[in-house]
């Protein structure tokens, strides 16, 4: 039998607390930060202005439909990324990947009010 050099070891110890807390904190913090950004934009940007998303459809009076479509797309991408957090195994070596997906999900959700201005 030949001596095979060991390959890179993977850290497959349990990270059950991180596996549970990362999606839950993303579900709480993502919408809270997005709502805060939206509120600040309304307070600083003014209430009577037409959002840039609706600039092309002002004549047709379709701003509500366009806004809801854009927000629903952001919510759908956030939902897919949030579900991906649950699909990752609870290995300790995937902690960085899990955190990256959680931050990306929050950025996608915060981008919705930013696109409105």
MDTraj code that builds the backbone (N, CA, C; nanometers):
import mdtraj as md
import numpy as np

residues = "UNK UNK UNK UNK UNK UNK UNK UNK UNK UNK UNK UNK UNK UNK UNK UNK UNK UNK UNK UNK UNK UNK UNK UNK UNK UNK UNK UNK UNK UNK UNK UNK UNK UNK UNK UNK UNK UNK UNK UNK UNK UNK UNK UNK UNK UNK UNK UNK UNK UNK UNK UNK UNK UNK UNK UNK UNK UNK UNK UNK UNK UNK UNK UNK UNK UNK UNK UNK UNK UNK UNK UNK UNK UNK UNK UNK UNK UNK UNK UNK UNK UNK UNK UNK UNK UNK UNK UNK UNK UNK UNK UNK UNK UNK UNK UNK UNK UNK UNK UNK UNK UNK UNK UNK UNK UNK UNK UNK UNK UNK UNK UNK UNK UNK UNK UNK UNK".split()
xyz = np.array([
    [0.0837, -0.1170, 0.0000],
    [0.0000, 0.0000, 0.0000],
    [0.0887, 0.1238, 0.0000],
    [0.0561, 0.2207, -0.0859],
    [0.1363, 0.3419, -0.0965],
    [0.0951, 0.4439, 0.0087],
    [0.1907, 0.5243, 0.0469],
    [0.1610, 0.6351, 0.1375],
    [0.1130, 0.7547, 0.0556],
    [-0.0103, 0.7884, 0.0737],
    [-0.0681, 0.9004, 0.0016],
    [-0.0627, 1.0220, 0.0929],
    [-0.0068, 1.1333, 0.0435],
    [-0.0022, 1.2516, 0.1300],
    [-0.1440, 1.3024, 0.1564],
    [-0.1654, 1.3445, 0.2782],
    [-0.3008, 1.3916, 0.3111],
    [-0.3324, 1.5209, 0.2359],
    [-0.4562, 1.5304, 0.1914],
    [-0.5030, 1.6501, 0.1222],
    [-0.5417, 1.7582, 0.2206],
    [-0.5876, 1.8682, 0.1695],
    [-0.6290, 1.9750, 0.2618],
    [-0.7474, 1.9294, 0.3457],
    [-0.7373, 1.9549, 0.4732],
    [-0.8437, 1.9134, 0.5648],
    [-0.9521, 2.0190, 0.5669],
    [-1.0719, 1.9742, 0.5755],
    [-1.1850, 2.0661, 0.5858],
    [-1.2361, 2.0644, 0.7286],
    [-1.2793, 2.1796, 0.7733],
    [-1.3296, 2.1931, 0.9096],
    [-1.4801, 2.1670, 0.9079],
    [-1.5174, 2.0453, 0.9377],
    [-1.6591, 2.0090, 0.9344],
    [-1.7181, 1.9972, 1.0743],
    [-1.6608, 2.0717, 1.1673],
    [-1.7211, 2.0750, 1.2999],
    [-1.8528, 2.1502, 1.2915],
    [-1.9379, 2.1246, 1.3858],
    [-2.0702, 2.1886, 1.3848],
    [-2.0606, 2.3363, 1.4197],
    [-2.1406, 2.4136, 1.3496],
    [-2.1596, 2.5549, 1.3802],
    [-2.3103, 2.5776, 1.3829],
    [-2.3764, 2.5038, 1.4698],
    [-2.5224, 2.5052, 1.4729],
    [-2.5773, 2.6418, 1.5125],
    [-2.5105, 2.7107, 1.6038],
    [-2.5582, 2.8433, 1.6450],
    [-2.5510, 2.9413, 1.5283],
    [-2.4400, 2.9387, 1.4553],
    [-2.4274, 3.0264, 1.3382],
    [-2.5251, 2.9889, 1.2280],
    [-2.5479, 2.8596, 1.2129],
    [-2.6406, 2.8130, 1.1094],
    [-2.7833, 2.8598, 1.1394],
    [-2.8198, 2.8676, 1.2663],
    [-2.9533, 2.9140, 1.3039],
    [-2.9636, 3.0659, 1.3105],
    [-2.8622, 3.1313, 1.3671],
    [-2.8715, 3.2750, 1.3909],
    [-2.8523, 3.3593, 1.2649],
    [-2.7705, 3.3146, 1.1713],
    [-2.7454, 3.3955, 1.0518],
    [-2.8729, 3.4190, 0.9709],
    [-2.9519, 3.3171, 0.9369],
    [-3.0758, 3.3456, 0.8633],
    [-3.1784, 3.4247, 0.9454],
    [-3.1850, 3.3969, 1.0750],
    [-3.2825, 3.4682, 1.1579],
    [-3.2472, 3.6157, 1.1715],
    [-3.1193, 3.6454, 1.1915],
    [-3.0776, 3.7851, 1.2008],
    [-3.0917, 3.8555, 1.0663],
    [-3.0692, 3.7838, 0.9571],
    [-3.0882, 3.8423, 0.8239],
    [-3.2341, 3.8770, 0.8017],
    [-3.3225, 3.7907, 0.8470],
    [-3.4654, 3.8149, 0.8304],
    [-3.5131, 3.9325, 0.9147],
    [-3.4474, 3.9585, 1.0266],
    [-3.4859, 4.0709, 1.1124],
    [-3.4169, 4.2000, 1.0685],
    [-3.2858, 4.1937, 1.0483],
    [-3.2089, 4.3150, 1.0203],
    [-3.2259, 4.3664, 0.8776],
    [-3.2393, 4.2795, 0.7801],
    [-3.2525, 4.3236, 0.6414],
    [-3.3711, 4.4157, 0.6182],
    [-3.4921, 4.3728, 0.6512],
    [-3.6066, 4.4621, 0.6337],
    [-3.6011, 4.5866, 0.7218],
    [-3.5449, 4.5762, 0.8424],
    [-3.5360, 4.6930, 0.9304],
    [-3.4432, 4.7987, 0.8721],
    [-3.3292, 4.7564, 0.8203],
    [-3.2360, 4.8524, 0.7596],
    [-3.2951, 4.9105, 0.6318],
    [-3.3611, 4.8277, 0.5502],
    [-3.4223, 4.8778, 0.4266],
    [-3.5331, 4.9788, 0.4569],
    [-3.6129, 4.9512, 0.5584],
    [-3.7192, 5.0452, 0.5956],
    [-3.6605, 5.1749, 0.6491],
    [-3.5527, 5.1662, 0.7252],
    [-3.4874, 5.2864, 0.7774],
    [-3.4288, 5.3706, 0.6644],
    [-3.3655, 5.3064, 0.5686],
    [-3.3110, 5.3791, 0.4540],
    [-3.4239, 5.4436, 0.3745],
    [-3.5326, 5.3712, 0.3537],
    [-3.6476, 5.4281, 0.2832],
    [-3.7073, 5.5471, 0.3558],
    [-3.7177, 5.5381, 0.4868],
    [-3.7722, 5.6487, 0.5652],
    [-3.6811, 5.7707, 0.5593],
    [-3.5517, 5.7499, 0.5708],
    [-3.4583, 5.8612, 0.5611],
    [-3.4629, 5.9260, 0.4235],
    [-3.4787, 5.8455, 0.3207],
    [-3.4867, 5.9018, 0.1860],
    [-3.6136, 5.9829, 0.1669],
    [-3.7228, 5.9404, 0.2258],
    [-3.8473, 6.0166, 0.2169],
    [-3.8351, 6.1474, 0.2929],
    [-3.7728, 6.1428, 0.4113],
    [-3.7597, 6.2639, 0.4912],
    [-3.6638, 6.3645, 0.4281],
    [-3.5546, 6.3177, 0.3707],
    [-3.4579, 6.4085, 0.3107],
    [-3.4904, 6.4405, 0.1659],
    [-3.5548, 6.3479, 0.0960],
    [-3.5795, 6.3682, -0.0464],
    [-3.7060, 6.4443, -0.0771],
    [-3.8009, 6.4437, 0.0113],
    [-3.9269, 6.5108, -0.0142],
    [-4.0351, 6.4114, -0.0498],
    [-4.1576, 6.4498, -0.0230],
    [-4.2705, 6.3601, -0.0462],
    [-4.3370, 6.3814, -0.1810],
    [-4.3250, 6.4985, -0.2409],
    [-4.3999, 6.5288, -0.3618],
    [-4.3303, 6.4930, -0.4909],
    [-4.2094, 6.4426, -0.4848],
    [-4.1343, 6.4138, -0.6061],
    [-4.1703, 6.2766, -0.6623],
    [-4.1615, 6.2671, -0.7940],
    [-4.1861, 6.1390, -0.8616],
    [-4.0561, 6.0591, -0.8599],
    [-4.0589, 5.9318, -0.8187],
    [-3.9366, 5.8507, -0.8183],
    [-3.8796, 5.8349, -0.9590],
    [-3.7483, 5.8147, -0.9666],
    [-3.6832, 5.7995, -1.0961],
    [-3.7316, 5.6760, -1.1706],
    [-3.7731, 5.5746, -1.0984],
    [-3.8228, 5.4526, -1.1613],
    [-3.9472, 5.4829, -1.2437],
    [-4.0232, 5.5810, -1.2006],
    [-4.1510, 5.6131, -1.2650],
    [-4.1399, 5.7253, -1.3687],
    [-4.0200, 5.7734, -1.3972],
    [-4.0048, 5.8887, -1.4857],
    [-4.0639, 5.8636, -1.6240],
    [-4.0525, 5.7414, -1.6748],
    [-4.1014, 5.7109, -1.8093],
    [-4.2518, 5.6848, -1.8127],
    [-4.3108, 5.6533, -1.7001],
    [-4.4523, 5.6138, -1.6989],
    [-4.5425, 5.7154, -1.6309],
    [-4.4936, 5.8370, -1.6127],
    [-4.5756, 5.9387, -1.5466],
    [-4.6973, 5.9726, -1.6322],
    [-4.6788, 5.9792, -1.7634],
    [-4.7902, 6.0143, -1.8524],
    [-4.8991, 5.9069, -1.8503],
    [-4.8622, 5.7820, -1.8319],
    [-4.9594, 5.6715, -1.8305],
    [-5.0198, 5.6482, -1.6926],
    [-4.9672, 5.7160, -1.5907],
    [-5.0118, 5.6988, -1.4526],
    [-4.9949, 5.5538, -1.4063],
    [-4.8764, 5.4972, -1.4350],
    [-4.8471, 5.3586, -1.3972],
    [-4.7345, 5.3501, -1.2958],
    [-4.7140, 5.4546, -1.2187],
    [-4.6024, 5.4574, -1.1238],
    [-4.6185, 5.3509, -1.0155],
    [-4.7400, 5.3289, -0.9697],
    [-4.7609, 5.2302, -0.8647],
    [-4.7251, 5.0905, -0.9121],
    [-4.7660, 5.0556, -1.0327],
    [-4.7362, 4.9217, -1.0857],
    [-4.5863, 4.9016, -1.1040],
    [-4.5188, 5.0030, -1.1581],
    [-4.3749, 4.9921, -1.1800],
    [-4.3013, 4.9825, -1.0462],
    [-4.3423, 5.0617, -0.9491],
    [-4.2769, 5.0586, -0.8172],
    [-4.2972, 4.9236, -0.7492],
    [-4.4186, 4.8721, -0.7529],
    [-4.4450, 4.7429, -0.6893],
    [-4.3713, 4.6294, -0.7593],
    [-4.3590, 4.6374, -0.8910],
    [-4.2852, 4.5349, -0.9647],
    [-4.1375, 4.5364, -0.9254],
    [-4.0789, 4.6555, -0.9147],
    [-3.9381, 4.6673, -0.8781],
    [-3.9149, 4.6184, -0.7354],
    [-4.0004, 4.6578, -0.6428],
    [-3.9853, 4.6150, -0.5033],
    [-4.0055, 4.4637, -0.4906],
    [-4.1009, 4.4083, -0.5650],
    [-4.1246, 4.2638, -0.5574],
    [-4.0063, 4.1844, -0.6128],
    [-3.9378, 4.2388, -0.7130],
    [-3.8182, 4.1710, -0.7634],
    [-3.7094, 4.1674, -0.6564],
    [-3.6913, 4.2766, -0.5855],
    [-3.5909, 4.2792, -0.4792],
    [-3.6289, 4.1841, -0.3656],
    [-3.7554, 4.1784, -0.3326],
    [-3.7996, 4.0882, -0.2261],
    [-3.7818, 3.9422, -0.2685],
    [-3.8067, 3.9124, -0.3953],
    [-3.7903, 3.7748, -0.4441],
    [-3.6435, 3.7318, -0.4385],
    [-3.5521, 3.8194, -0.4791],
    [-3.4089, 3.7860, -0.4733],
    [-3.3649, 3.7711, -0.3281],
    [-3.4136, 3.8586, -0.2398],
    [-3.3834, 3.8457, -0.0968],
    [-3.4325, 3.7107, -0.0447],
    [-3.5528, 3.6701, -0.0840],
    [-3.6072, 3.5418, -0.0390],
    [-3.5249, 3.4233, -0.0862],
    [-3.4776, 3.4286, -0.2100],
    [-3.3950, 3.3193, -0.2619],
    [-3.2626, 3.3127, -0.1867],
    [-3.2009, 3.4281, -0.1629],
    [-3.0753, 3.4282, -0.0877],
    [-3.0972, 3.3840, 0.0567],
    [-3.2091, 3.4227, 0.1161],
    [-3.2388, 3.3816, 0.2527],
    [-3.2593, 3.2307, 0.2612],
    [-3.3270, 3.1742, 0.1632],
    [-3.3434, 3.0284, 0.1616],
    [-3.2101, 2.9574, 0.1384],
    [-3.1215, 3.0195, 0.0628],
    [-2.9893, 2.9597, 0.0411],
    [-2.9112, 2.9497, 0.1718],
    [-2.9376, 3.0420, 0.2641],
    [-2.8712, 3.0332, 0.3950],
    [-2.9106, 2.9058, 0.4687],
    [-3.0341, 2.8644, 0.4537],
    [-3.0790, 2.7415, 0.5206],
    [-3.0276, 2.6167, 0.4495],
    [-2.9979, 2.6284, 0.3201],
    [-2.9523, 2.5117, 0.2452],
    [-2.8052, 2.4792, 0.2681],
    [-2.7285, 2.5773, 0.3124],
    [-2.5871, 2.5508, 0.3402],
    [-2.5732, 2.4572, 0.4597],
    [-2.4800, 2.3648, 0.4545],
    [-2.4574, 2.2787, 0.5718],
    [-2.4070, 2.3607, 0.6903],
    [-2.4119, 2.3044, 0.8075],
    [-2.3751, 2.3759, 0.9295],
    [-2.2284, 2.3587, 0.9645],
    [-2.1437, 2.3384, 0.8657],
    [-2.0020, 2.3225, 0.8909],
    [-1.9398, 2.4564, 0.9249],
    [-1.8395, 2.4521, 1.0111],
    [-1.7730, 2.5741, 1.0556],
    [-1.6967, 2.6427, 0.9425],
    [-1.6455, 2.5675, 0.8469],
    [-1.5686, 2.6287, 0.7387],
    [-1.6558, 2.7115, 0.6447],
    [-1.7870, 2.6937, 0.6488],
    [-1.8774, 2.7700, 0.5620],
    [-1.9309, 2.8958, 0.6299],
    [-1.8753, 2.9322, 0.7425],
    [-1.9221, 3.0503, 0.8155],
    [-1.9036, 3.1775, 0.7318],
    [-1.7916, 3.1913, 0.6636],
    [-1.7661, 3.3085, 0.5798],
    [-1.8615, 3.3160, 0.4611],
    [-1.8883, 3.2023, 0.3999],
    [-1.9833, 3.1986, 0.2874],
    [-2.1224, 3.2364, 0.3352],
    [-2.1606, 3.1836, 0.4499],
    [-2.2919, 3.2130, 0.5066],
    [-2.3062, 3.3625, 0.5374],
    [-2.2023, 3.4206, 0.5942],
    [-2.2051, 3.5633, 0.6255],
    [-2.2090, 3.6467, 0.4981],
    [-2.1360, 3.6067, 0.3969],
    [-2.1372, 3.6788, 0.2691],
    [-2.2742, 3.6773, 0.2029],
    [-2.3406, 3.5632, 0.2062],
    [-2.4749, 3.5544, 0.1483],
    [-2.5729, 3.6389, 0.2276],
    [-2.5586, 3.6413, 0.3594],
    [-2.6470, 3.7230, 0.4425],
    [-2.6283, 3.8714, 0.4137],
    [-2.5041, 3.9158, 0.3988],
    [-2.4780, 4.0566, 0.3668],
    [-2.5316, 4.0896, 0.2275],
    [-2.5121, 3.9993, 0.1324],
    [-2.5642, 4.0215, -0.0027],
    [-2.7164, 4.0315, -0.0031],
    [-2.7824, 3.9483, 0.0761],
    [-2.9285, 3.9542, 0.0850],
    [-2.9747, 4.0876, 0.1415],
    [-2.9055, 4.1371, 0.2422],
    [-2.9424, 4.2677, 0.2997],
    [-2.9162, 4.3807, 0.2012],
    [-2.8077, 4.3729, 0.1262],
    [-2.7768, 4.4763, 0.0266],
    [-2.8825, 4.4779, -0.0828],
    [-2.9280, 4.3613, -0.1254],
    [-3.0330, 4.3545, -0.2274],
    [-3.1610, 4.4195, -0.1767],
    [-3.1923, 4.3982, -0.0521],
    [-3.3147, 4.4562, 0.0035],
    [-3.3013, 4.6072, 0.0233],
    [-3.1844, 4.6545, 0.0632],
    [-3.1625, 4.7972, 0.0832],
    [-3.1563, 4.8708, -0.0516],
    [-3.1206, 4.7996, -0.1579],
    [-3.1110, 4.8623, -0.2898],
    [-3.2479, 4.9041, -0.3439],
    [-3.3548, 4.8463, -0.2958],
    [-3.4890, 4.8817, -0.3454],
    [-3.5242, 5.0274, -0.3160],
    [-3.5123, 5.0761, -0.1922],
    [-3.5428, 5.2184, -0.1725],
    [-3.4395, 5.3101, -0.2378],
    [-3.3156, 5.2631, -0.2542],
    [-3.2162, 5.3457, -0.3202],
    [-3.2488, 5.3651, -0.4684],
    [-3.3073, 5.2642, -0.5314],
    [-3.3470, 5.2763, -0.6713],
    [-3.4680, 5.3672, -0.6904],
    [-3.5438, 5.3868, -0.5863],
    [-3.6626, 5.4711, -0.5970],
    [-3.6263, 5.6190, -0.6078],
    [-3.5120, 5.6576, -0.5596],
    [-3.4758, 5.7983, -0.5603],
    [-3.4020, 5.8387, -0.6812],
])
top = md.Topology()
chain = top.add_chain()
for i, resn in enumerate(residues, 1):
    res = top.add_residue(resn, chain, resSeq=i)
    for name in ("N", "CA", "C"):
        top.add_atom(name, md.element.get_by_symbol(name[0]), res)
traj = md.Trajectory(xyz[None], top)
